[in-house]
Amino acid sequence: MSESLENIRLTKRPLVVCDVDDVVLEFVTPFRAFLASRGLRLLPRSFRLHGNIVGESDDTRVEADAVSALLEGFFAEQEQWQSPFSDATGALRALSETADLIFLTAMPPQHFAARRRLLDRFGFTYPLIAAKEAKGPLVRHLHGERALPVAFIDDMVHNLHSVGEHVPQCLLVHLPPPIDIHQLAPPAGDHVRRARDWPEALGLISAHLAG
Ligand SMILES: [Mg+2]
C-alpha cells in the first residue's frame, strides 16, 4: 500500500522531493540503539551496514542475510525507535509554503503504513512514496515536463546521482547527518550542493526555487 505516483496531484508550484531516513527522521542513531537491544553494534569501518554489524563484545560479523533481517525488523518497529532531526520541522514547513513537498523513501512498500503514521505523528503530513526502485526515474515521472523549479534532498550519493541523471535541471542537495559512518561516504561531486544542516539546505533550496 502506497500513495502511488499516479495519485499524487501536483499544483502549479515548484517541486521539492525529500528523502526520509537520516534526512527527516534519524536512522543510524536509533538503528544503533535497536542493535544494542539485540546485543549488537555497528562499526564505522566503511559506509555500509553489511559487514559492519558485529557482536557486543567480539568482532564476529553478522552474516548478510541476518543484517537484511535486522533492517527489516527495524523498519517494522520504526514507530518505537525513530524521531525527527530537530531542525527539520521548521525547514519543511517553510518549503511547503512555496513548493509541493513530497517524501520519497527507499523502503519496501509493506512498511508504508507504519512510516505514514510515524511521519503524521510529528506533523509531517506531506505525501509519501515508499519504493525500492531507483529515485531518478521516479522523480522524472513525478515532475514530467513541467517548466517549474525542482529540488531533491538526500543523504545518499547514489540517489542524488540517479536524480541528477534523470532530471538534469534539478537542484541536488546532499544533507548527511553529522555521524561517523556518514563521513566514510564517497564525495557527491561538484554538481551536488552539500548542506551542513537543515537551515543551510533551506537557504540553498529557497534560492533555487526563487529562480
Ligand atoms: Mg536516507
Boltz pocket constraint, residues with backbone or C-beta under 6 A from the ligand:
constraints:
  - pocket:
      binder: B
      contacts: [[A, 19], [A, 20], [A, 21], [A, 22], [A, 23], [A, 154], [A, 155], [A, 156]]
      max_distance: 6.0
